[in-house]
């Protein structure tokens, strides 16, 4: 199949649509759940991020942000990630809250004494039931699109909102601690 470019105004319309959906989803977050998640994050001995598919890819960016705060941060599944134990916190997104690979990691982490921050669209999901804090994202799951919530493909709105929710927590923690930008940047690997 040969793809064609959008009609004039198509890109502008898409930007307007997507930014509006993300704004709506962020404003629908329960701020007290986000505050509780921030509390767990700053108290973590070590902070771990996990996720499957595109949600998992987004976690790499968020992990780097929190590393800049000076936290001990790891991506689950990376060869250098130490074993999870008491005092650790795992951040786990799953739109449906039923992604078996994520649930398996969360169950093991809980049994090792870790606390769990979940991000999902369903407060009644198995992931929410396992979490110490569950942030509910007002976005349709990729398997049950809801045109009233989003017109975007698959789980795009969920994934976008998760990344920006965690970026908002990073920003709030950064501002609360009044860390100067140069201190954050000095923690960034500069290979140039």
BATIGU-468812 format. One record per atom (N, C-alpha, C): residue in three letters; atom name; x, y, z. Coordinates in steps of 0.001 Angstrom, whole numbers. Layout:
BEGIN
   residu   atome         X         Y         Z
      ALA      CA         X         Y         Z
...
//
This chain:
BEGIN
   residu   atome         X         Y         Z
      UNK       N       839     -1174         0
      UNK      CA         0         0         0
      UNK       C       888      1242         0
      UNK       N       571      2162      -859
      UNK      CA      1321      3408      -928
      UNK       C       644      4458       -53
      UNK       N      1413      5058       835
      UNK      CA       874      6081      1732
      UNK       C       909      7447      1062
      UNK       N       -54      8273      1395
      UNK      CA       -85      9637       862
      UNK       C        47     10619      2013
      UNK       N       538     11815      1754
      UNK      CA       654     12813      2818
      UNK       C      -726     13351      3201
      UNK       N      -847     13951      4391
      UNK      CA     -2139     14508      4794
      UNK       C     -2525     15699      3927
      UNK       N     -3820     15963      3890
      UNK      CA     -4341     17144      3200
      UNK       C     -3846     18396      3916
      UNK       N     -3887     19564      3233
      UNK      CA     -3521     20812      3925
      UNK       C     -4361     20976      5201
      UNK       N     -3692     21308      6255
      UNK      CA     -4372     21463      7542
      UNK       C     -4475     20179      8341
      UNK       N     -4116     19057      7719
      UNK      CA     -4224     17769      8418
      UNK       C     -3302     17646      9610
      UNK       N     -2081     18103      9460
      UNK      CA     -1127     18034     10565
      UNK       C     -1555     18977     11682
      UNK       N     -1973     20174     11314
      UNK      CA     -2445     21138     12313
      UNK       C     -3634     20584     13088
      UNK       N     -4545     19953     12388
      UNK      CA     -5717     19355     13035
      UNK       C     -5302     18237     13990
      UNK       N     -4347     17409     13558
      UNK      CA     -3881     16312     14412
      UNK       C     -3218     16850     15674
      UNK       N     -2394     17887     15528
      UNK      CA     -1737     18486     16697
      UNK       C     -2773     19023     17664
      UNK       N     -3784     19693     17153
      UNK      CA     -4843     20255     18005
      UNK       C     -5612     19136     18723
      UNK       N     -5946     18088     17975
      UNK      CA     -6690     16965     18549
      UNK       C     -5898     16274     19649
      UNK       N     -4646     15940     19352
      UNK      CA     -3835     15189     20313
      UNK       C     -3513     16019     21538
      UNK       N     -3162     17284     21359
      UNK      CA     -2865     18116     22525
      UNK       C     -4106     18291     23398
      UNK       N     -5271     18379     22777
      UNK      CA     -6512     18489     23547
      UNK       C     -6811     17232     24340
      UNK       N     -6603     16076     23715
      UNK      CA     -6848     14808     24421
      UNK       C     -5886     14637     25599
      UNK       N     -4603     14956     25382
      UNK      CA     -3623     14825     26459
      UNK       C     -3955     15772     27603
      UNK       N     -4312     16998     27276
      UNK      CA     -4682     17967     28314
      UNK       C     -5858     17455     29131
      UNK       N     -6860     16927     28462
      UNK      CA     -8025     16386     29163
      UNK       C     -7657     15232     30075
      UNK       N     -6809     14327     29587
      UNK      CA     -6417     13168     30394
      UNK       C     -5579     13589     31600
      UNK       N     -4680     14541     31426
      UNK      CA     -3864     15009     32550
      UNK       C     -4728     15714     33596
      UNK       N     -5672     16513     33153
      UNK      CA     -6542     17227     34098
      UNK       C     -7478     16285     34849
      UNK       N     -7723     15106     34297
      UNK      CA     -8608     14138     34951
      UNK       C     -7889     13302     36016
      UNK       N     -6565     13417     36108
      UNK      CA     -5825     12637     37097
      UNK       C     -6229     13023     38511
      UNK       N     -6212     12053     39411
      UNK      CA     -6443     12315     40822
      UNK       C     -5106     12794     41407
      UNK       N     -5037     14079     41734
      UNK      CA     -3783     14672     42201
      UNK       C     -3313     14024     43499
      UNK       N     -4234     13575     44344
      UNK      CA     -3811     12942     45602
      UNK       C     -3096     11615     45327
      UNK       N     -3528     10875     44306
      UNK      CA     -2815      9650     43934
      UNK       C     -1417      9992     43411
      UNK       N     -1329     11053     42620
      UNK      CA       -27     11487     42096
      UNK       C       886     11937     43235
      UNK       N       328     12632     44215
      UNK      CA      1103     13070     45384
      UNK       C      1615     11858     46163
      UNK       N       760     10861     46330
      UNK      CA      1174      9638     47029
      UNK       C      2291      8923     46268
      UNK       N      2169      8879     44941
      UNK      CA      3212      8257     44122
      UNK       C      4529      9010     44274
      UNK       N      4475     10330     44277
      UNK      CA      5689     11139     44447
      UNK       C      6331     10840     45803
      UNK       N      5516     10671     46831
      UNK      CA      6038     10333     48154
      UNK       C      6765      9002     48168
      UNK       N      6195      7998     47492
      UNK      CA      6874      6703     47408
      UNK       C      8185      6823     46633
      UNK       N      8153      7574     45549
      UNK      CA      9338      7718     44705
      UNK       C     10499      8339     45482
      UNK       N     10246      9422     46181
      UNK      CA     11355     10085     46887
      UNK       C     11847      9282     48082
      UNK       N     11021      8386     48603
      UNK      CA     11443      7575     49748
      UNK       C     12081      6257     49328
      UNK       N     12138      5983     48031
      UNK      CA     12639      4696     47544
      UNK       C     14132      4533     47800
      UNK       N     14500      3363     48240
      UNK      CA     15919      3005     48323
      UNK       C     16479      2965     46902
      UNK       N     15751      2278     46031
      UNK      CA     16053      2246     44601
      UNK       C     14726      2307     43859
      UNK       N     14751      2925     42692
      UNK      CA     13543      3123     41885
      UNK       C     13687      2327     40600
      UNK       N     12688      1475     40335
      UNK      CA     12708       619     39149
      UNK       C     11540       979     38240
      UNK       N     11790       907     36932
      UNK      CA     10752      1130     35940
      UNK       C     10602      -126     35097
      UNK       N      9361      -452     34756
      UNK      CA      9080     -1589     33896
      UNK       C      7930     -1223     32980
      UNK       N      7627     -2081     32059
      UNK      CA      6506     -1870     31152
      UNK       C      6697     -2726     29919
      UNK       N      5603     -2970     29227
      UNK      CA      5647     -3773     28008
      UNK       C      5343     -2890     26800
      UNK       N      5898     -3245     25669
      UNK      CA      5598     -2540     24426
      UNK       C      5966     -1071     24479
      UNK       N      5076      -236     23908
      UNK      CA      5359      1195     23843
      UNK       C      5389      1831     25227
      UNK       N      4591      1330     26165
      UNK      CA      4645      1859     27538
      UNK       C      6028      1627     28133
      UNK       N      6592       465     27866
      UNK      CA      7927       158     28369
      UNK       C      8992      1049     27763
      UNK       N      8842      1364     26484
      UNK      CA      9802      2245     25826
      UNK       C      9782      3624     26490
      UNK       N      8591      4125     26790
      UNK      CA      8471      5424     27448
      UNK       C      9119      5450     28824
      UNK       N      9192      4310     29491
      UNK      CA      9765      4267     30831
      UNK       C     11253      4594     30834
      UNK       N     11941      4337     29729
      UNK      CA     13362      4688     29658
      UNK       C     13571      6182     29822
      UNK       N     12731      6976     29176
      UNK      CA     12844      8429     29301
      UNK       C     12557      8864     30734
      UNK       N     11496      8294     31322
      UNK      CA     11170      8672     32696
      UNK       C     12246      8235     33678
      UNK       N     12828      7070     33459
      UNK      CA     13908      6612     34338
      UNK       C     15063      7605     34318
      UNK       N     15407      8097     33142
      UNK      CA     16504      9062     33041
      UNK       C     16172     10339     33795
      UNK       N     14939     10807     33691
      UNK      CA     14539     12017     34407
      UNK       C     14775     11859     35912
      UNK       N     14304     10756     36485
      UNK      CA     14431     10564     37928
      UNK       C     15883     10325     38342
      UNK       N     16691      9735     37450
      UNK      CA     18119      9605     37721
      UNK       C     18747     10984     37891
      UNK       N     18286     11950     37098
      UNK      CA     18827     13304     37210
      UNK       C     18595     13910     38591
      UNK       N     17569     13440     39301
      UNK      CA     17315     13925     40664
      UNK       C     18305     13353     41672
      UNK       N     19109     12396     41246
      UNK      CA     20073     11781     42150
      UNK       C     19576     10480     42748
      UNK       N     18437      9977     42263
      UNK      CA     17904      8709     42760
      UNK       C     18633      7542     42102
      UNK       N     18687      6423     42800
      UNK      CA     19237      5191     42227
      UNK       C     18134      4570     41376
      UNK       N     18282      4625     40064
      UNK      CA     17217      4247     39136
      UNK       C     17673      3109     38233
      UNK       N     16765      2165     37982
      UNK      CA     17069      1018     37128
      UNK       C     15870       683     36248
      UNK       N     16151       128     35080
      UNK      CA     15131      -440     34215
      UNK       C     15124     -1949     34436
      UNK       N     13978     -2485     34804
      UNK      CA     13884     -3930     35022
      UNK       C     14163     -4642     33701
      UNK       N     14994     -5657     33775
      UNK      CA     15362     -6413     32593
      UNK       C     16728     -6048     32055
      UNK       N     17253     -4898     32479
      UNK      CA     18607     -4523     32061
      UNK       C     19606     -5377     32842
      UNK       N     20711     -5765     32224
      UNK      CA     21652     -6667     32879
      UNK       C     22270     -6121     34162
      UNK       N     22349     -4795     34308
      UNK      CA     22987     -4227     35494
      UNK       C     22004     -3894     36609
      UNK       N     20722     -4179     36418
      UNK      CA     19736     -3892     37463
      UNK       C     19892     -4873     38616
      UNK       N     20112     -4361     39840
      UNK      CA     20253     -5264     40988
      UNK       C     18915     -5884     41377
      UNK       N     18993     -6917     42184
      UNK      CA     17783     -7587     42659
      UNK       C     16921     -6610     43467
      UNK       N     15633     -6692     43271
      UNK      CA     14675     -5829     43977
      UNK       C     14488     -6356     45387
      UNK       N     14360     -5420     46344
      UNK      CA     14169     -5824     47728
      UNK       C     13383     -4799     48514
      UNK       N     13310     -4974     49835
      UNK      CA     12571     -4048     50689
      UNK       C     13096     -2623     50547
      UNK       N     12187     -1676     50532
      UNK      CA     12554      -275     50395
      UNK       C     12586       204     48966
      UNK       N     12514      -716     48004
      UNK      CA     12521      -349     46595
      UNK       C     11105       -30     46131
      UNK       N     11008       727     45049
      UNK      CA      9720      1084     44448
      UNK       C      9777       747     42976
      UNK       N      8721       106     42484
      UNK      CA      8593      -249     41077
      UNK       C      7458       571     40470
      UNK       N      7753      1247     39352
      UNK      CA      6746      2001     38607
      UNK       C      6358      1147     37405
      UNK       N      5057       809     37310
      UNK      CA      4595      -149     36311
      UNK       C      3339       343     35598
      UNK       N      3447       677     34297
      UNK      CA      2262      1041     33534
      UNK       C      1687      -154     32767
      UNK       N       373      -194     32677
      UNK      CA      -334     -1141     31803
      UNK       C     -1733      -578     31600
      UNK       N     -2055      -240     30366
      UNK      CA     -3362       347     30087
      UNK       C     -4492      -508     30605
      UNK       N     -4476     -1774     30270
      UNK      CA     -5542     -2681     30700
      UNK       C     -5387     -3091     32152
      UNK       N     -4157     -3038     32639
      UNK      CA     -3890     -3534     33989
      UNK       C     -3868     -5043     34039
      UNK       N     -3822     -5686     32860
      UNK      CA     -3828     -7149     32797
      UNK       C     -2639     -7717     32008
      UNK       N     -1692     -6881     31635
      UNK      CA      -533     -7342     30864
      UNK       C       268     -8326     31713
      UNK       N       289     -9578     31306
      UNK      CA       843    -10631     32146
      UNK       C      2312    -10425     32462
      UNK       N      3107     -9930     31514
      UNK      CA      4533     -9733     31798
      UNK       C      4729     -8683     32893
      UNK       N      3916     -7634     32876
      UNK      CA      3987     -6594     33912
      UNK       C      3497     -7152     35243
      UNK       N      2389     -7884     35226
      UNK      CA      1856     -8465     36469
      UNK       C      2853     -9430     37103
      UNK       N      3535    -10214     36294
      UNK      CA      4518    -11157     36818
      UNK       C      5646    -10420     37546
      UNK       N      6136     -9345     36934
      UNK      CA      7197     -8550     37562
      UNK       C      6699     -7925     38862
      UNK       N      5500     -7370     38826
      UNK      CA      4939     -6708     40010
      UNK       C      4737     -7709     41150
      UNK       N      4241     -8893     40837
      UNK      CA      4055     -9914     41875
      UNK       C      5388    -10280     42524
      UNK       N      6420    -10488     41694
      UNK      CA      7747    -10841     42221
      UNK       C      8322     -9699     43054
      UNK       N      8137     -8476     42571
      UNK      CA      8654     -7317     43307
      UNK       C      7964     -7175     44662
      UNK       N      6662     -7351     44693
      UNK      CA      5916     -7272     45965
      UNK       C      6388     -8360     46934
      UNK       N      6565     -9559     46405
      UNK      CA      6998    -10653     47291
      UNK       C      8414    -10423     47816
      UNK       N      9198     -9593     47114
      UNK      CA     10555     -9250     47573
      UNK       C     10539     -8041     48508
      UNK       N      9352     -7462     48748
      UNK      CA      9238     -6357     49691
      UNK       C      9157     -4972     49064
      UNK       N      9084     -4895     47747
      UNK      CA      9017     -3590     47080
      UNK       C      7598     -3021     47134
      UNK       N      7504     -1727     46980
      UNK      CA      6223     -1034     46863
      UNK       C      5977      -774     45383
      UNK       N      4711      -634     44997
      UNK      CA      4351      -550     43584
      UNK       C      3550       714     43297
      UNK       N      3976      1447     42257
      UNK      CA      3198      2553     41702
      UNK       C      2705      2073     40346
      UNK       N      1395      1943     40199
      UNK      CA       804      1485     38943
      UNK       C       181      2661     38207
      UNK       N       222      2600     36898
      UNK      CA      -501      3538     36048
      UNK       C     -1331      2693     35092
      UNK       N     -2648      2882     35109
      UNK      CA     -3550      2040     34332
      UNK       C     -4848      2792     34053
      UNK       N     -5647      2257     33154
      UNK      CA     -6948      2871     32872
      UNK       C     -8043      2278     33735
      UNK       N     -7745      1223     34466
      UNK      CA     -8783       493     35200
      UNK       C     -8462       351     36686
      UNK       N     -9291       972     37515
      UNK      CA     -9081       839     38959
      UNK       C     -9465      -544     39470
      UNK       N    -10179     -1321     38658
      UNK      CA    -10587     -2668     39053
      UNK       C     -9672     -3745     38473
      UNK       N     -8529     -3354     37931
      UNK      CA     -7638     -4305     37267
      UNK       C     -6771     -5059     38273
      UNK       N     -6219     -6188     37859
      UNK      CA     -5278     -6902     38728
      UNK       C     -4068     -6039     39108
      UNK       N     -3599     -5190     38189
      UNK      CA     -2455     -4323     38498
      UNK       C     -2813     -3346     39609
      UNK       N     -3984     -2733     39537
      UNK      CA     -4414     -1811     40594
      UNK       C     -4511     -2519     41939
      UNK       N     -4989     -3758     41917
      UNK      CA     -5134     -4521     43159
      UNK       C     -3782     -4813     43801
      UNK       N     -2735     -4940     43003
      UNK      CA     -1400     -5230     43526
      UNK       C      -636     -3982     43959
      UNK       N     -1102     -2813     43538
      UNK      CA      -342     -1573     43728
      UNK       C      -562      -951     45097
      UNK       N       476      -279     45581
      UNK      CA       348       555     46780
      UNK       C      -326      1863     46411
      UNK       N       -16      2367     45226
      UNK      CA      -650      3567     44682
      UNK       C      -982      3270     43229
      UNK       N     -2213      3539     42846
      UNK      CA     -2632      3327     41466
      UNK       C     -3117      4657     40890
      UNK       N     -2440      5122     39859
      UNK      CA     -2837      6347     39165
      UNK       C     -3704      5920     37983
      UNK       N     -4950      6339     38005
      UNK      CA     -5890      5967     36955
      UNK       C     -5863      7021     35853
      UNK       N     -5567      6572     34635
      UNK      CA     -5468      7449     33476
      UNK       C     -6758      7338     32666
      UNK       N     -7392      8470     32424
      UNK      CA     -8652      8508     31666
      UNK       C     -8350      8389     30180
      UNK       N     -8071      7179     29753
      UNK      CA     -7763      6913     28349
      UNK       C     -8272      5518     28006
      UNK       N     -8704      5349     26791
      UNK      CA     -9179      4040     26350
      UNK       C     -8005      3086     26205
      UNK       N     -8246      1824     26508
      UNK      CA     -7227       808     26279
      UNK       C     -7103       510     24799
      UNK       N     -5959       -49     24401
      UNK      CA     -5750      -285     22974
      UNK       C     -6679     -1352     22411
      UNK       N     -7151     -2250     23257
      UNK      CA     -8053     -3292     22779
      UNK       C     -9529     -2881     22813
      UNK       N     -9844     -1785     23524
      UNK      CA    -11219     -1293     23545
      UNK       C    -11226       212     23345
      UNK       N    -10993       634     22100
      UNK      CA    -10990      2071     21832
      UNK       C    -12353      2689     22117
      UNK       N    -12321      3892     22625
      UNK      CA    -13534      4613     22976
      UNK       C    -13471      5986     22323
      UNK       N    -14256      6179     21276
      UNK      CA    -14204      7433     20518
      UNK       C    -14578      8634     21374
      UNK       N    -15283      8408     22468
      UNK      CA    -15614      9525     23355
      UNK       C    -14380      9975     24136
      UNK       N    -13411      9082     24319
      UNK      CA    -12187      9394     25051
      UNK       C    -11064      9810     24118
      UNK       N    -10918      9084     23012
      UNK      CA     -9804      9340     22106
      UNK       C    -10137      8921     20683
      UNK       N     -9552      9620     19740
      UNK      CA     -9633      9215     18336
      UNK       C     -8276      8701     17866
      UNK       N     -7304      8667     18777
      UNK      CA     -5959      8226     18430
      UNK       C     -5896      6706     18297
      UNK       N     -4842      6263     17638
      UNK      CA     -4624      4850     17401
      UNK       C     -4267      4108     18692
      UNK       N     -4845      2942     18832
      UNK      CA     -4534      1992     19904
      UNK       C     -4423      2678     21261
      UNK       N     -3356      2425     21994
      UNK      CA     -3213      2972     23343
      UNK       C     -2425      4258     23405
      UNK       N     -2394      5002     22309
      UNK      CA     -1546      6203     22248
      UNK       C     -1816      7189     23372
      UNK       N     -3075      7502     23634
      UNK      CA     -3388      8492     24676
      UNK       C     -2912      8011     26039
      UNK       N     -3080      6743     26346
      UNK      CA     -2590      6203     27610
      UNK       C     -1078      6375     27707
      UNK       N      -358      5967     26674
      UNK      CA      1107      6024     26697
      UNK       C      1612      7459     26827
      UNK       N      1005      8369     26078
      UNK      CA      1405      9779     26153
      UNK       C      1163     10336     27552
      UNK       N         1     10007     28102
      UNK      CA      -361     10541     29418
      UNK       C       532      9971     30512
      UNK       N       896      8704     30415
      UNK      CA      1800      8092     31403
      UNK       C      3142      8820     31416
      UNK       N      3721      9023     30245
      UNK      CA      5021      9694     30168
      UNK       C      4925     11100     30770
      UNK       N      3872     11833     30427
      UNK      CA      3742     13202     30931
      UNK       C      3352     13256     32405
      UNK       N      2620     12260     32889
      UNK      CA      2304     12195     34321
      UNK       C      3583     12016     35122
      UNK       N      4413     11074     34709
      UNK      CA      5670     10856     35420
      UNK       C      6613     12041     35263
      UNK       N      6601     12680     34107
      UNK      CA      7411     13883     33927
      UNK       C      6914     14993     34853
      UNK       N      5607     15058     35071
      UNK      CA      5053     16046     36003
      UNK       C      5494     15761     37434
      UNK       N      5535     14471     37814
      UNK      CA      6025     14116     39154
      UNK       C      7494     14489     39297
      UNK       N      8291     14198     38263
      UNK      CA      9693     14615     38273
      UNK       C      9791     16125     38485
      UNK       N      9034     16873     37710
      UNK      CA      9106     18338     37776
      UNK       C      8726     18837     39174
      UNK       N      7662     18274     39738
      UNK      CA      7216     18691     41071
      UNK       C      8268     18389     42137
      UNK       N      8887     17210     42053
      UNK      CA      9934     16846     43015
      UNK       C     11150     17754     42833
      UNK       N     11539     17997     41595
      UNK      CA     12663     18879     41296
      UNK       C     12426     20260     41880
      UNK       N     11255     20825     41635
      UNK      CA     10950     22163     42129
      UNK       C     10874     22199     43655
      UNK       N     10298     21173     44257
      UNK      CA     10179     21130     45714
      UNK       C     11540     21109     46389
      UNK       N     12521     20533     45715
      UNK      CA     13861     20419     46285
      UNK       C     14819     21509     45816
      UNK       N     14335     22393     44959
      UNK      CA     15099     23547     44487
      UNK       C     16503     23162     44013
      UNK       N     16566     22097     43207
      UNK      CA     17851     21649     42672
      UNK       C     18157     22472     41422
      UNK       N     19332     23056     41379
      UNK      CA     19670     23883     40219
      UNK       C     19895     22994     38997
      UNK       N     19578     23533     37841
      UNK      CA     19648     22778     36590
      UNK       C     21032     22191     36350
      UNK       N     22091     22931     36677
      UNK      CA     23442     22432     36442
      UNK       C     23741     21162     37239
      UNK       N     23131     21045     38405
      UNK      CA     23321     19834     39212
      UNK       C     22653     18653     38520
      UNK       N     21444     18873     38006
      UNK      CA     20756     17800     37281
      UNK       C     21566     17398     36050
      UNK       N     21989     18378     35286
      UNK      CA     22684     18104     34034
      UNK       C     24021     17410     34269
      UNK       N     24674     17690     35390
      UNK      CA     25964     17069     35684
      UNK       C     25839     15554     35858
      UNK       N     24629     15083     36117
      UNK      CA     24398     13636     36273
      UNK       C     24158     12955     34935
      UNK       N     24103     13729     33871
      UNK      CA     23852     13208     32528
      UNK       C     25171     12790     31909
      UNK       N     25212     11613     31301
      UNK      CA     26426     11162     30624
      UNK       C     26652     11999     29374
      UNK       N     27819     12565     29265
      UNK      CA     28140     13397     28107
      UNK       C     29274     12715     27340
      UNK       N     28919     12057     26252
      UNK      CA     29891     11286     25489
      UNK       C     30457     12066     24318
      UNK       N     30121     13340     24223
      UNK      CA     30597     14125     23077
      UNK       C     32026     14571     23260
//
